[in-house]
Amino acid sequence: MFLDLKNYTPPPEPPANRGPEQLTPRQQKALAWIVGLNIILLLIAPIGGATIISGLIELFG
């Protein structure tokens, strides 16, 4: 076997550590809306689930 090293190119340098990426203002606003909606649904969903279950109990009970 022959290994040709004449056309060898070294691997590219790894990128410098720039730290964590920052969110744009639009991404921050979208994230705030998503978190807010999830908090509201966290409070409403159990009440809705209990209403459906109690309705099914009344329907079949």
C-alpha positions as CSV (number, residue, x, y, z in Angstrom):
1,M,0.0,0.0,0.0
2,F,1.1,3.5,-0.8
3,L,0.1,6.6,1.1
4,D,0.4,9.8,-0.9
5,L,1.0,12.8,1.3
6,K,1.9,15.3,-1.4
7,N,-1.7,16.6,-1.7
8,Y,-2.4,16.4,2.1
9,T,-4.3,19.3,3.5
10,P,-4.6,19.6,7.3
11,P,-8.0,19.6,8.9
12,P,-9.6,23.1,9.4
13,E,-9.1,24.8,12.7
14,P,-12.0,24.4,15.1
15,P,-14.0,27.6,15.6
16,A,-13.0,29.8,18.6
17,N,-15.2,29.6,21.6
18,R,-17.5,32.6,21.4
19,G,-19.7,31.7,24.3
20,P,-23.5,31.1,24.2
21,E,-25.5,32.5,21.4
22,Q,-27.9,35.3,22.2
23,L,-31.6,35.4,21.3
24,T,-32.8,38.1,19.0
25,P,-35.5,40.4,20.4
26,R,-38.1,38.7,18.2
27,Q,-37.0,35.3,19.5
28,Q,-37.2,36.6,23.1
29,K,-40.7,37.9,22.5
30,A,-41.8,34.6,21.0
31,L,-40.3,32.6,23.8
32,A,-42.1,34.8,26.4
33,W,-45.4,34.2,24.6
34,I,-44.9,30.4,24.5
35,V,-43.9,30.3,28.2
36,G,-46.9,32.5,29.2
37,L,-49.3,30.4,27.1
38,N,-48.0,27.2,28.8
39,I,-48.4,28.7,32.3
40,I,-52.1,29.7,31.4
41,L,-52.8,26.2,30.0
42,L,-51.2,24.6,33.1
43,L,-53.9,26.3,35.2
44,I,-56.8,25.8,32.8
45,A,-56.2,22.2,31.6
46,P,-56.8,20.4,34.9
47,I,-60.1,22.3,35.3
48,G,-61.2,21.4,31.8
49,G,-60.2,17.8,32.4
50,A,-62.2,17.6,35.6
51,T,-65.2,19.1,33.9
52,I,-65.1,16.5,31.1
53,I,-64.6,13.6,33.6
54,S,-67.5,14.8,35.8
55,G,-69.7,15.2,32.7
56,L,-68.9,11.7,31.6
57,I,-69.7,10.4,35.1
58,E,-73.1,12.2,35.0
59,L,-73.8,10.9,31.5
60,F,-73.1,7.2,32.2
61,G,-73.8,7.3,36.0
